[in-house]
Amino acid sequence: MDMMETFRQTYLEESFEGLDVMEAGLLELPPGTPDNEKINEIFRAAHSIKGGSGTFGFIEIAGFTHVLETLLDEMRDGRRDVTQEAIDAMLAAVDVLRDMLTKLQDRQPIDEERAGEVQAVLERILGMEEEETSTAPQQAVAESVEAASGGSQDWRITILPEKELLQTGNEPLRIFRELETLGKLTAKADLSGLPESALFQPEELYLKWELTLSGESINEDEVKEVFEWIDGDGAQITIEPPAESSESAGELEASAEPDEAAADSVTTQPEPVAEPSKVTDIQAAKPAAKPQASANKAEAAKSGSPKQEGSIRVDLSKIDQMVNLVGELVITQSMLSQFGEQAEMDQGSSGDWVDKLKEGLTHLERHTRELQESVMNIRMLPVSFAFNRMPRIVHDVSQKLGKQIDLVMEGEGTELDKTMLEQLTDPLVHIVRNSIDHGIESPEARVAAGKPEKGTVKMAAFHEGGNILIQITDDGAGINADKIAGKAIEKGVIEADHNLSEAEVIDLIFHPGFSTADVVSDISGRGVGMDVVRRNIKGLGGSVEVETHLGTGSIFTIRLPLTLAILDGQLCKVGSETYVFPLVSIIESIQVDKSLIKGIAGQAELYKLRDSYIPVIRLHKKLGIHDACEDLSEGLLVVVEDGGKRAGIFVDDLLGQQQVVIKSLESNFMKVDGIAGATILGDGTVSLILDVKETVSSHKAGAVPPQINVA
């Protein structure tokens, strides 16, 4: 890939991160007196996006962000209060920027009409005249900022910018405003570099400046920090402290960290001027600086605080390749283990080579497990990546519906496979929107019911067994089963004389096209939300369940496997075939006592397991295996559980436990009901992995899938 294309992609990725920072900051920004720390954080992210846009010729982003940046600048200077109208407008601007960046990433045209509408709102809030927005930065900075008083506390600063400084989105005027916060400032512009009018390029900067900063308690680090706004985009800065002490004239560091600059930078080296000890080369380190605060960098260095561990971006295809290689290593280890067991049976314990082989295999197994866990951890990300979108969803939907919602998030550090996280976002959005729209009552209704005016939606992620559970809880009105049944009868989903339980009726909310909304809106009513939730979660090998109580609220529980790549399995023999049961689904295995078997109408079989009855599922009948054991007393029942539902799956025998690599059937063959995937065993044969949830649920529903002869 071309180097500039690499930088372009880095800029886009970091800009998306910056937008997340801006959105989170705006949602936490209270109307009223400005929160300078929060506004500075938002401003830095916007400035980084704007700064890098000029490098790649993204003039639409630079122009749009300029207006947003100006509004933020006035807020952090205390010249403008933070209003809800301004927050909403800036959130809309974040949406526009995200759409712009997405279009640029996909190399599609930008929606200029939408961008123009939001920009007009921002300009209206600013009260800007058209000519003010188009004023060239060179004209603005040529004016004297403010008269300064002389004396021994005068700092002398020389700025020799590169011509391309404006193209990176940086504005000297903003630097001057920062210096003004430290003391009195006088700016003198050197116009000697201006070319003839015929050669004048409006996007180039021809001015140089000599500044005098006066004040009684100006700190050198504070002066240096101001120039970090340039973000390393090509300029020479000379700083002379009071008393013209060359020893105390520090060199200004580039904004990039040393390791980043060394690895990623494209250095623009200006011509050396004056005394080298007083001049710092500010490098164009990256297309855009990371949206991180740099205010306390000097203090952190003095205090000796540990340097944060860095991170790298790795193309997902490379990770997938590593995962596949680890999978092959697991298969190889299984083959060698099987060979070792066979050799021991054939040769007994007399051969020393058998012991050495077993010892080597033990080491290989341990190292394989460690390597597998290490590689799998590369793919693991905290669920906060999915949760972080929810505050914006809650903000927008609650405003549209006139409801007050408090969003609580717990367990954001719980990690999940990156592929699963990407596909989890949409289901979470649907459930949260559904909880606010259908679950949480209006403020008036809540007060009348004796509840707080503000409703609560809680999102929590945690481990349970070998699964990750994500729960979305609301303290709303709950789900009315009678209303759902009425709508289902009206739409022809169920018959009027149905005999469904309350739980089965509530489960109808996942039926395609089903909705209880009386009015179709842009939030709900079309019945295309909850069915997507179940389908997507099922596609991840998970399940979604609902628990609800009228007047109290509802709990949506999403149960997901830790990863889609490797699982611990129990090998089971059914006839001449070997199947893999996910180990986390197995409760126990038991010998069958015929006296504890009960039949229902000559069809279903139940087995009394201590104080309860569980259904018996004959796996050989479901999968059409003709040479399997028929007599229950000659085989075993594998008791499995999924979502609180237990069943006994009848198999011929148990073979052993093994870590298996999951291979997709759909991408290589076709979807098979009751089968989650396939794997390659140590002897090279293919074994099917049982989908326990689908096997149990289809048996309960009386569904009989097409028989598949795998013998």
C-alpha positions as CSV (number, residue, x, y, z in Angstrom):
1,M,0.0,0.0,0.0
2,D,1.2,3.5,-0.8
3,M,2.6,5.4,2.2
4,M,0.2,8.3,1.8
5,E,-2.7,5.8,1.6
6,T,-1.5,4.3,4.9
7,F,-1.5,7.8,6.5
8,R,-4.9,8.5,5.0
9,Q,-6.3,5.3,6.6
10,T,-4.6,6.2,9.9
11,Y,-6.2,9.6,9.8
12,L,-9.7,8.2,9.2
13,E,-9.4,5.7,12.0
14,E,-8.1,8.2,14.5
15,S,-10.8,10.7,13.4
16,F,-13.5,8.1,14.1
17,E,-12.0,7.7,17.6
18,G,-12.0,11.5,17.9
19,L,-15.7,11.6,17.0
20,D,-16.4,9.0,19.8
21,V,-14.6,11.3,22.2
22,M,-16.6,14.3,21.1
23,E,-19.9,12.5,21.3
24,A,-19.3,11.1,24.7
25,G,-18.1,14.6,25.9
26,L,-21.1,16.4,24.5
27,L,-23.5,13.9,26.2
28,E,-21.8,14.6,29.5
29,L,-21.7,18.4,29.0
30,P,-24.2,20.1,31.3
31,P,-26.0,23.2,30.0
32,G,-25.1,26.4,31.8
33,T,-21.6,27.4,33.0
34,P,-19.0,25.9,30.7
35,D,-17.1,22.8,31.9
36,N,-13.7,23.9,30.6
37,E,-12.0,20.5,31.0
38,K,-14.7,18.8,29.1
39,I,-14.9,21.5,26.4
40,N,-11.1,21.4,26.0
41,E,-11.4,17.6,25.5
42,I,-14.0,18.0,22.8
43,F,-12.1,20.9,21.2
44,R,-8.9,18.9,21.0
45,A,-10.7,16.1,19.2
46,A,-12.3,18.5,16.7
47,H,-9.1,20.3,16.2
48,S,-7.2,17.0,15.4
49,I,-9.9,16.1,12.8
50,K,-9.6,19.5,11.2
51,G,-5.8,19.5,11.4
52,G,-5.4,16.2,9.5
53,S,-8.1,17.0,6.9
54,G,-6.1,19.6,5.1
55,T,-3.2,17.2,4.7
56,F,-5.3,15.0,2.5
57,G,-7.3,17.7,0.8
58,F,-10.6,17.0,2.7
59,I,-11.6,20.7,2.4
60,E,-15.3,19.9,3.1
61,I,-14.3,18.5,6.5
62,A,-11.9,21.3,7.3
63,G,-14.6,24.0,6.4
64,F,-17.3,22.3,8.4
65,T,-15.2,21.6,11.4
66,H,-14.0,25.2,11.4
67,V,-17.4,26.4,12.4
68,L,-17.8,23.8,15.1
69,E,-14.4,24.6,16.4
70,T,-15.2,28.3,16.6
71,L,-18.3,27.6,18.7
72,L,-16.3,25.4,21.1
73,D,-13.5,28.0,21.2
74,E,-16.0,30.7,22.4
75,M,-17.4,28.3,25.0
76,R,-14.0,27.5,26.5
77,D,-13.0,31.2,26.5
78,G,-16.1,31.9,28.5
79,R,-17.5,34.2,25.8
80,R,-20.5,31.9,25.3
81,D,-22.6,29.8,27.7
82,V,-23.3,26.1,27.0
83,T,-27.0,25.7,25.9
84,Q,-29.0,22.6,25.1
85,E,-29.6,24.0,21.6
86,A,-25.8,24.3,21.1
87,I,-25.2,20.7,22.4
88,D,-27.9,19.3,20.1
89,A,-26.4,21.2,17.2
90,M,-22.9,19.9,17.9
91,L,-24.2,16.3,18.3
92,A,-25.8,16.7,14.8
93,A,-22.4,18.0,13.6
94,V,-20.7,14.9,15.0
95,D,-23.2,12.8,13.0
96,V,-22.4,14.8,9.8
97,L,-18.7,14.4,10.3
98,R,-19.0,10.6,10.9
99,D,-21.0,10.4,7.7
100,M,-18.4,12.5,5.8
101,L,-15.6,10.3,7.0
102,T,-17.5,7.1,6.2
103,K,-18.1,8.4,2.7
104,L,-14.5,9.3,2.3
105,Q,-13.4,5.9,3.5
106,D,-15.7,4.3,1.0
107,R,-14.6,6.9,-1.7
108,Q,-18.2,8.0,-2.2
109,P,-19.5,11.6,-2.6
110,I,-20.2,13.6,0.6
111,D,-23.8,14.6,1.4
112,E,-23.2,18.3,1.1
113,E,-26.9,19.2,1.5
114,R,-27.1,17.6,5.0
115,A,-23.7,19.2,5.9
116,G,-24.9,22.6,4.8
117,E,-28.1,22.4,6.9
118,V,-26.2,21.5,10.1
119,Q,-23.5,24.1,9.4
120,A,-26.3,26.8,8.9
121,V,-27.6,25.9,12.4
122,L,-24.2,26.2,13.9
123,E,-23.6,29.6,12.2
124,R,-27.0,30.8,13.4
125,I,-26.0,29.9,16.9
126,L,-22.8,31.7,16.5
127,G,-24.5,34.8,14.9
128,M,-21.8,34.8,12.3
129,E,-22.0,37.0,9.1
130,E,-21.1,35.4,5.9
131,E,-18.1,37.6,5.3
132,E,-16.7,36.7,8.8
133,T,-16.6,33.0,8.0
134,S,-14.7,33.6,4.8
135,T,-12.2,36.1,6.2
136,A,-8.7,34.9,5.5
137,P,-6.6,33.9,8.6
138,Q,-3.7,36.1,7.3
139,Q,-5.9,39.3,7.6
140,A,-7.0,38.5,11.1
141,V,-3.6,37.7,12.6
142,A,-2.0,40.8,11.1
143,E,-3.9,43.0,13.6
144,S,-2.3,43.9,17.0
145,V,-3.8,41.7,19.7
146,E,-3.3,43.9,22.6
147,A,-0.8,46.5,23.9
148,A,1.7,45.0,26.4
149,S,3.6,46.6,29.2
150,G,7.4,46.3,29.2
151,G,9.7,45.1,32.0
152,S,11.7,42.1,33.0
153,Q,8.8,39.7,32.7
154,D,8.6,39.9,28.9
155,W,8.8,36.6,27.0
156,R,9.9,37.0,23.3
157,I,8.6,34.5,20.9
158,T,9.4,34.1,17.2
159,I,7.2,32.1,14.9
160,L,8.5,31.0,11.5
161,P,5.7,28.9,10.0
162,E,5.9,26.7,6.9
163,K,3.8,27.8,4.0
164,E,1.6,24.7,4.3
165,L,0.6,25.4,7.9
166,L,-2.9,26.6,7.0
167,Q,-3.5,23.5,4.9
168,T,-3.3,21.4,8.0
169,G,-6.2,23.3,9.6
170,N,-4.0,25.2,12.1
171,E,-4.7,28.9,12.7
172,P,-2.1,31.2,14.3
173,L,-4.8,33.5,15.6
174,R,-6.0,30.7,17.9
175,I,-2.5,30.3,19.2
176,F,-2.4,34.0,20.0
177,R,-5.7,33.7,21.9
178,E,-4.2,30.9,24.0
179,L,-1.2,33.1,24.8
180,E,-3.5,35.9,25.8
181,T,-4.9,33.7,28.6
182,L,-1.4,33.8,30.1
183,G,-0.7,37.5,30.0
184,K,-0.7,40.6,27.8
185,L,0.4,40.0,24.2
186,T,1.7,42.1,21.4
187,A,2.0,40.6,17.9
188,K,4.1,42.1,15.2
189,A,3.6,40.5,11.7
190,D,6.5,40.3,9.2
191,L,5.1,40.9,5.7
192,S,8.4,40.6,3.8
193,G,7.5,37.2,2.6
194,L,4.3,38.2,0.7
195,P,4.7,37.5,-3.0
196,E,3.4,39.5,-5.9
197,S,-0.4,39.3,-6.4
198,A,0.0,37.1,-9.4
199,L,1.9,34.5,-7.4
200,F,-0.3,34.7,-4.3
201,Q,-1.8,31.4,-3.2
202,P,-4.6,31.9,-0.6
203,E,-4.0,28.5,1.0
204,E,-0.4,29.3,1.7
205,L,0.9,31.3,4.7
206,Y,3.6,33.9,4.0
207,L,3.7,35.7,7.3
208,K,6.1,35.5,10.2
209,W,5.6,36.9,13.7
210,E,7.5,38.4,16.6
211,L,5.5,38.2,19.9
212,T,5.9,39.8,23.3
213,L,4.1,38.1,26.2
214,S,4.1,40.0,29.4
215,G,3.0,38.8,32.8
216,E,4.1,38.3,36.4
217,S,3.8,34.5,36.9
218,I,4.1,32.9,33.5
219,N,5.4,29.4,33.6
220,E,7.7,28.1,30.8
221,D,5.8,24.9,30.5
222,E,2.5,26.8,30.0
223,V,4.1,28.7,27.1
224,K,5.4,25.5,25.5
225,E,2.0,23.9,25.9
226,V,0.3,26.5,23.8
227,F,2.4,25.6,20.8
228,E,1.4,22.0,21.0
229,W,-1.8,23.1,19.3
230,I,0.2,23.2,16.1
231,D,0.3,19.4,16.4
232,G,3.7,19.2,14.7
233,D,2.5,20.6,11.4
234,G,5.7,22.4,10.3
235,A,6.9,25.5,12.1
236,Q,10.0,26.9,13.9
237,I,9.4,28.4,17.3
238,T,12.0,30.4,19.3
239,I,11.1,31.1,22.9
240,E,13.3,33.6,24.9
241,P,12.3,33.7,28.6
242,P,12.6,36.9,30.7
243,A,16.2,38.1,31.3
244,E,17.1,36.5,27.9
245,S,18.7,33.5,29.6
246,S,19.8,31.1,26.9
247,E,20.2,28.3,29.5
248,S,16.4,28.5,30.3
249,A,15.3,28.7,26.7
250,G,13.8,25.2,26.3
251,E,13.2,23.5,23.0
252,L,9.6,22.7,22.2
253,E,9.0,19.0,21.7
254,A,7.0,17.6,18.8
255,S,3.4,16.7,19.8
256,A,4.0,13.0,18.9
257,E,5.6,10.7,21.4
258,P,9.2,9.6,20.5
259,D,8.2,6.1,19.6
260,E,5.3,7.3,17.4
261,A,7.4,9.9,15.7
262,A,10.2,7.5,15.0
263,A,7.8,4.8,13.6
264,D,5.2,6.8,11.8
265,S,6.4,10.4,11.1
266,V,7.1,12.2,7.9
267,T,9.5,14.9,8.9
268,T,9.4,18.4,7.4
269,Q,12.8,20.0,8.2
270,P,12.8,23.8,7.8
271,E,16.0,25.7,7.2
272,P,17.9,26.3,10.5
273,V,17.8,29.8,11.8
274,A,19.3,31.8,14.7
275,E,20.8,29.8,17.6
276,P,20.1,26.1,17.4
277,S,19.8,25.9,21.2
278,K,16.8,28.2,21.0
279,V,15.0,26.7,18.0
280,T,12.8,23.7,17.9
281,D,11.8,21.9,14.7
282,I,8.1,21.1,14.9
283,Q,7.5,18.1,12.8
284,A,4.5,16.9,10.7
285,A,4.4,13.7,12.8
286,K,1.1,12.2,11.7
287,P,-1.8,13.3,9.6
288,A,-3.7,14.0,12.8
289,A,-2.8,13.8,16.4
290,K,-4.6,11.4,18.6
291,P,-7.6,13.0,20.4
292,Q,-5.9,12.9,23.8
293,A,-5.3,15.5,26.4
294,S,-1.7,16.8,26.6
295,A,-2.1,19.5,29.2
296,N,-0.2,17.8,32.0
297,K,2.5,16.1,29.8
298,A,5.4,18.1,31.4
299,E,4.2,17.5,34.9
300,A,3.8,13.8,34.3
301,A,7.3,13.7,33.0
302,K,8.7,15.4,36.1
303,S,6.8,13.1,38.5
304,G,8.2,10.1,36.8
305,S,4.8,8.5,36.1
306,P,5.0,5.3,34.1
307,K,4.7,5.5,30.4
308,Q,1.4,4.0,29.1
309,E,1.6,0.8,27.1
310,G,1.2,1.5,23.4
311,S,-1.2,-0.3,21.0
312,I,-1.0,-1.2,17.4
313,R,-3.6,-1.5,14.7
314,V,-3.5,-4.9,13.0
315,D,-5.4,-5.8,9.9
316,L,-8.2,-8.3,10.8
317,S,-7.2,-10.7,8.0
318,K,-3.8,-11.2,9.7
319,I,-5.5,-12.0,13.0
320,D,-7.8,-14.5,11.2
321,Q,-4.7,-16.1,9.6
322,M,-3.1,-16.5,13.1
323,V,-6.3,-18.0,14.5
324,N,-6.5,-20.5,11.6
325,L,-2.8,-21.5,12.2
326,V,-3.5,-22.0,15.9
327,G,-6.4,-24.1,15.0
328,E,-4.3,-26.3,12.8
329,L,-1.8,-26.5,15.6
330,V,-4.5,-27.7,18.0
331,I,-5.5,-30.4,15.4
332,T,-1.9,-31.5,15.1
333,Q,-1.6,-31.7,18.9
334,S,-4.7,-33.9,19.0
335,M,-3.3,-36.2,16.3
336,L,0.0,-36.7,18.2
337,S,-1.9,-37.3,21.5
338,Q,-4.0,-40.0,19.8
339,F,-0.8,-41.5,18.4
340,G,0.8,-41.5,21.8
341,E,-2.1,-43.3,23.4
342,Q,-2.2,-45.9,20.6
343,A,1.6,-46.4,20.8
344,E,1.3,-47.0,24.6
345,M,-1.4,-49.6,24.1
346,D,0.6,-51.4,21.3
347,Q,4.1,-51.3,23.0
348,G,3.2,-51.2,26.7
349,S,5.4,-49.2,29.0
350,S,8.6,-51.0,28.1
351,G,9.8,-48.5,25.4
352,D,11.5,-45.4,26.7
353,W,10.5,-43.6,23.5
354,V,6.9,-43.8,24.6
355,D,7.6,-41.9,27.8
356,K,9.6,-39.3,25.9
357,L,6.9,-39.0,23.4
358,K,4.3,-38.5,26.1
359,E,6.5,-35.9,27.9
360,G,6.9,-34.0,24.6
361,L,3.2,-34.1,24.0
362,T,2.5,-32.8,27.4
363,H,4.7,-29.8,26.7
364,L,3.2,-29.3,23.3
365,E,-0.3,-29.4,24.8
366,R,0.6,-26.7,27.4
367,H,2.3,-24.5,24.9
368,T,-0.5,-24.9,22.4
369,R,-3.0,-23.9,25.0
370,E,-1.0,-20.8,26.0
371,L,-0.5,-19.8,22.3
372,Q,-4.2,-20.3,21.6
373,E,-5.2,-18.2,24.6
374,S,-2.7,-15.5,23.6
375,V,-3.9,-15.3,20.0
376,M,-7.6,-15.4,21.0
377,N,-6.9,-12.5,23.4
378,I,-5.8,-10.4,20.5
379,R,-9.4,-10.6,19.2
380,M,-10.9,-9.8,22.5
381,L,-12.2,-6.3,23.1
382,P,-14.2,-4.8,26.0
383,V,-18.0,-4.6,25.5
384,S,-17.6,-0.9,26.1
385,F,-17.0,-0.6,22.3
386,A,-20.7,-1.6,21.9
387,F,-22.0,0.0,25.0
388,N,-20.5,3.4,24.2
389,R,-23.1,4.0,21.4
390,M,-26.0,3.7,23.8
391,P,-25.8,7.1,25.6
392,R,-26.4,8.8,22.3
393,I,-29.3,6.5,21.5
394,V,-30.8,7.1,24.9
395,H,-30.3,10.9,24.5
396,D,-32.0,11.1,21.1
397,V,-34.9,8.7,21.6
398,S,-35.8,10.1,25.0
399,Q,-35.9,13.6,23.6
400,K,-38.1,12.6,20.8
401,L,-40.5,10.8,23.1
402,G,-40.4,13.4,25.9
403,K,-39.2,10.9,28.4
404,Q,-36.5,11.3,31.1
405,I,-34.1,8.4,31.1
406,D,-31.1,7.6,33.3
407,L,-28.7,5.1,31.6
408,V,-26.6,2.9,33.9
409,M,-23.8,0.8,32.5
410,E,-21.9,-2.0,34.4
411,G,-19.2,-4.4,33.4
412,E,-18.0,-2.4,30.4
413,G,-14.6,-4.1,30.8
414,T,-16.0,-7.6,30.1
415,E,-14.2,-8.8,27.0
416,L,-15.8,-10.4,23.9
417,D,-14.6,-11.5,20.5
418,K,-14.2,-8.5,18.1
419,T,-16.3,-10.2,15.4
420,M,-19.1,-10.8,17.9
421,L,-18.9,-7.2,19.2
422,E,-19.4,-5.8,15.7
423,Q,-22.5,-7.9,15.1
424,L,-23.8,-7.2,18.7
425,T,-24.3,-3.4,18.3
426,D,-27.5,-3.5,16.2
427,P,-29.3,-5.9,18.5
428,L,-28.4,-3.8,21.5
429,V,-29.6,-0.6,19.8
430,H,-33.0,-2.3,19.0
431,I,-33.4,-3.6,22.6
432,V,-32.5,-0.2,24.2
433,R,-34.8,1.7,21.8
434,N,-37.6,-0.8,22.6
435,S,-37.1,-0.5,26.3
436,I,-37.4,3.3,26.1
437,D,-40.3,3.4,23.7
438,H,-42.5,0.4,24.9
439,G,-41.1,-0.1,28.4
440,I,-40.5,3.2,30.1
441,E,-43.7,5.2,30.8
442,S,-44.1,8.9,30.3
443,P,-43.1,11.1,33.2
444,E,-46.8,11.8,34.1
445,A,-47.7,8.1,34.0
446,R,-44.7,7.2,36.2
447,V,-45.6,9.8,38.8
448,A,-49.2,8.6,38.8
449,A,-47.9,5.0,39.4
450,G,-45.8,6.2,42.3
451,K,-42.5,5.9,40.5
452,P,-39.7,8.4,40.0
453,E,-40.3,10.8,37.1
454,K,-37.0,9.6,35.5
455,G,-36.9,6.1,34.2
456,T,-33.8,3.8,34.3
457,V,-32.3,1.6,31.7
458,K,-29.5,-0.6,32.9
459,M,-27.0,-2.4,30.7
460,A,-24.7,-5.0,32.4
461,A,-22.2,-7.5,31.0
462,F,-20.7,-10.4,33.0
463,H,-19.4,-14.0,32.8
464,E,-21.6,-17.0,33.7
465,G,-20.0,-20.4,33.1
466,G,-18.4,-20.4,29.7
467,N,-20.7,-17.7,28.4
468,I,-20.9,-13.9,28.4
469,L,-24.3,-12.5,29.5
470,I,-25.5,-9.1,28.6
471,Q,-28.6,-7.9,30.4
472,I,-30.7,-4.8,29.5
473,T,-33.1,-4.0,32.3
474,D,-35.7,-1.2,32.5
475,D,-38.0,-0.2,35.4
476,G,-41.0,0.5,33.1
477,A,-44.4,-0.9,32.8
478,G,-43.4,-4.4,31.8
479,I,-44.8,-6.4,28.8
480,N,-48.6,-7.0,28.8
481,A,-49.1,-10.6,27.6
482,D,-52.8,-10.0,26.9
483,K,-52.1,-7.1,24.6
484,I,-49.5,-9.2,22.7
485,A,-51.9,-12.1,22.4
486,G,-54.6,-9.7,21.1
487,K,-52.3,-8.2,18.5
488,A,-51.1,-11.7,17.5
489,I,-54.6,-12.9,16.9
490,E,-55.5,-9.7,15.0
491,K,-52.5,-10.2,12.7
492,G,-53.1,-14.0,12.3
493,V,-49.9,-15.0,14.0
494,I,-51.8,-17.3,16.4
495,E,-55.3,-18.7,16.6
496,A,-57.9,-17.2,19.0
497,D,-58.2,-20.5,20.9
498,H,-54.5,-20.8,21.4
499,N,-53.2,-22.6,24.5
500,L,-49.8,-20.9,24.7
501,S,-48.3,-20.1,28.1
502,E,-47.6,-16.5,29.1
503,A,-43.9,-17.0,28.4
504,E,-44.6,-18.3,24.9
505,V,-47.0,-15.4,24.3
506,I,-44.3,-12.9,25.3
507,D,-41.9,-14.7,23.1
508,L,-44.0,-13.6,20.1
509,I,-42.4,-10.1,20.2
510,F,-39.6,-11.8,18.3
511,H,-41.9,-12.8,15.5
512,P,-41.0,-11.2,12.1
513,G,-43.3,-8.2,11.4
514,F,-44.9,-8.2,14.9
515,S,-45.4,-5.0,16.8
516,T,-47.7,-3.8,19.5
517,A,-47.3,-0.1,18.6
518,D,-50.5,1.6,17.8
519,V,-48.8,4.3,15.6
520,V,-45.9,3.7,13.2
521,S,-43.1,6.2,13.9
522,D,-39.4,6.5,13.1
523,I,-38.7,4.8,16.4
524,S,-41.0,1.8,16.3
525,G,-44.1,0.3,14.9
526,R,-42.9,-1.5,11.8
527,G,-42.1,-4.8,13.5
528,V,-38.6,-5.0,12.0
529,G,-36.6,-4.8,15.2
530,M,-36.9,-7.6,17.7
531,D,-36.9,-10.4,15.0
532,V,-33.6,-9.0,13.8
533,V,-32.3,-9.1,17.4
534,R,-33.0,-12.8,17.7
535,R,-31.8,-13.7,14.3
536,N,-28.5,-11.8,14.8
537,I,-27.9,-13.3,18.2
538,K,-28.7,-16.8,17.0
539,G,-26.2,-16.2,14.2
540,L,-23.5,-15.6,16.9
541,G,-24.3,-18.9,18.5
542,G,-26.2,-17.2,21.3
543,S,-29.7,-16.8,22.6
544,V,-32.0,-14.0,23.9
545,E,-34.6,-14.3,26.6
546,V,-37.1,-12.0,28.2
547,E,-38.3,-11.8,31.8
548,T,-41.0,-9.3,32.6
549,H,-43.3,-8.2,35.4
550,L,-46.3,-5.9,34.9
551,G,-45.7,-2.6,36.5
552,T,-42.1,-3.4,37.5
553,G,-40.2,-3.7,34.2
554,S,-38.4,-6.1,31.9
555,I,-35.1,-7.9,31.6
556,F,-33.6,-8.9,28.2
557,T,-30.8,-11.4,28.6
558,I,-28.4,-12.1,25.8
559,R,-26.3,-15.2,26.2
560,L,-23.2,-15.5,24.0
561,P,-20.2,-17.8,23.7
562,L,-16.8,-16.3,24.6
563,T,-15.5,-16.9,21.0
564,L,-16.6,-18.3,17.7
565,A,-13.3,-20.1,16.9
566,I,-12.4,-22.7,19.5
567,L,-14.4,-24.6,22.2
568,D,-13.9,-27.3,24.8
569,G,-16.0,-30.3,23.6
570,Q,-17.1,-33.7,24.9
571,L,-16.9,-36.4,22.2
572,C,-19.9,-38.7,22.1
573,K,-20.4,-41.9,20.0
574,V,-23.7,-42.4,18.2
575,G,-23.6,-45.5,16.0
576,S,-20.5,-45.2,13.8
577,E,-20.5,-41.4,14.1
578,T,-18.7,-39.1,16.6
579,Y,-20.4,-35.9,17.7
580,V,-19.0,-33.0,19.8
581,F,-21.1,-31.6,22.6
582,P,-20.0,-28.1,23.9
583,L,-18.7,-28.9,27.3
584,V,-20.3,-25.8,28.9
585,S,-23.7,-27.1,28.0
586,I,-23.3,-30.5,29.8
587,I,-24.5,-30.8,33.4
588,E,-23.8,-34.5,33.9
589,S,-24.0,-37.9,32.2
590,I,-26.0,-40.8,33.7
591,Q,-26.7,-44.5,33.2
592,V,-30.4,-45.0,32.3
593,D,-32.7,-46.6,34.8
594,K,-35.7,-47.9,32.8
595,S,-38.0,-47.7,35.8
596,L,-37.6,-43.9,35.8
597,I,-38.7,-43.5,32.1
598,K,-42.2,-42.3,31.5
599,G,-44.0,-42.0,28.2
600,I,-46.6,-39.5,27.0
601,A,-49.2,-40.7,24.6
602,G,-46.8,-43.1,23.2
603,Q,-44.6,-40.3,21.6
604,A,-42.5,-38.3,24.0
605,E,-40.3,-39.9,26.6
606,L,-39.5,-38.3,30.0
607,Y,-36.8,-39.3,32.5
608,K,-37.2,-38.6,36.2
609,L,-33.9,-37.0,37.3
610,R,-34.2,-36.6,41.1
611,D,-37.2,-34.3,41.7
612,S,-38.0,-33.3,38.1
613,Y,-38.7,-34.9,34.7
614,I,-36.6,-34.0,31.7
615,P,-37.4,-34.9,28.0
616,V,-35.3,-37.6,26.4
617,I,-34.0,-36.8,23.0
618,R,-32.9,-39.8,20.8
619,L,-30.1,-38.2,18.8
620,H,-29.9,-41.1,16.3
621,K,-33.5,-40.5,15.3
622,K,-33.1,-36.8,14.8
623,L,-30.0,-37.3,12.6
624,G,-31.0,-40.5,10.8
625,I,-28.3,-42.8,12.1
626,H,-29.3,-46.4,11.5
627,D,-26.6,-48.3,13.3
628,A,-27.0,-46.6,16.7
629,C,-28.0,-48.2,20.0
630,E,-31.8,-48.4,20.4
631,D,-32.1,-49.7,24.0
632,L,-31.9,-46.8,26.5
633,S,-30.4,-49.1,29.2
634,E,-27.4,-49.8,26.9
635,G,-26.4,-46.2,26.4
636,L,-26.0,-43.0,28.3
637,L,-28.0,-39.8,28.8
638,V,-26.1,-36.6,28.5
639,V,-27.9,-34.1,30.6
640,V,-27.6,-30.7,28.9
641,E,-28.9,-27.2,29.9
642,D,-29.5,-24.1,27.8
643,G,-31.3,-21.0,29.1
644,G,-32.6,-22.9,32.1
645,K,-34.1,-25.7,30.0
646,R,-32.7,-29.2,30.7
647,A,-32.9,-32.3,28.5
648,G,-31.3,-35.8,28.3
649,I,-29.7,-36.5,24.9
650,F,-29.3,-40.3,24.4
651,V,-25.9,-41.4,23.0
652,D,-24.1,-44.8,22.7
653,D,-21.1,-43.8,24.7
654,L,-18.7,-41.0,25.8
655,L,-15.3,-40.9,24.3
656,G,-13.4,-38.1,26.0
657,Q,-12.9,-34.4,26.1
658,Q,-11.1,-32.4,23.5
659,Q,-10.5,-28.8,22.5
660,V,-11.9,-28.4,19.0
661,V,-11.6,-25.8,16.2
662,I,-15.0,-24.8,14.9
663,K,-15.4,-24.8,11.1
664,S,-18.5,-23.3,9.5
665,L,-20.8,-25.7,7.6
666,E,-22.7,-22.9,5.9
667,S,-19.6,-21.5,4.2
668,N,-18.4,-24.9,3.0
669,F,-21.6,-26.9,2.7
670,M,-25.1,-25.9,3.9
671,K,-27.0,-25.1,7.1
672,V,-28.0,-28.3,9.0
673,D,-30.6,-28.0,11.7
674,G,-29.3,-29.0,15.1
675,I,-25.7,-28.7,14.0
676,A,-23.6,-25.7,15.0
677,G,-20.5,-26.5,12.9
678,A,-17.9,-29.1,12.2
679,T,-14.4,-29.9,13.3
680,I,-11.4,-32.2,12.4
681,L,-10.5,-34.8,15.0
682,G,-7.1,-36.1,15.8
683,D,-7.4,-39.0,13.4
684,G,-8.3,-36.7,10.5
685,T,-12.0,-37.5,10.4
686,V,-14.7,-34.8,10.4
687,S,-17.1,-34.6,13.4
688,L,-20.2,-32.5,13.7
689,I,-20.7,-30.1,16.6
690,L,-24.1,-30.3,18.2
691,D,-26.2,-27.1,18.5
692,V,-27.6,-27.9,22.0
693,K,-30.1,-25.0,22.1
694,E,-31.7,-25.8,18.7
695,T,-31.8,-29.5,19.5
696,V,-33.6,-28.9,22.8
697,S,-36.0,-26.2,21.6
698,S,-36.9,-28.1,18.4
699,H,-37.7,-31.2,20.5
700,K,-39.9,-29.2,22.9
701,A,-41.8,-27.6,20.0
702,G,-42.3,-31.0,18.4
703,A,-40.4,-30.0,15.3
704,V,-39.0,-32.8,13.2
705,P,-36.2,-31.6,11.0
706,P,-35.4,-33.4,7.8
707,Q,-33.5,-36.6,8.5
708,I,-29.9,-36.5,7.3
709,N,-28.1,-39.7,6.7
710,V,-24.5,-39.1,7.8
711,A,-23.5,-42.8,8.0
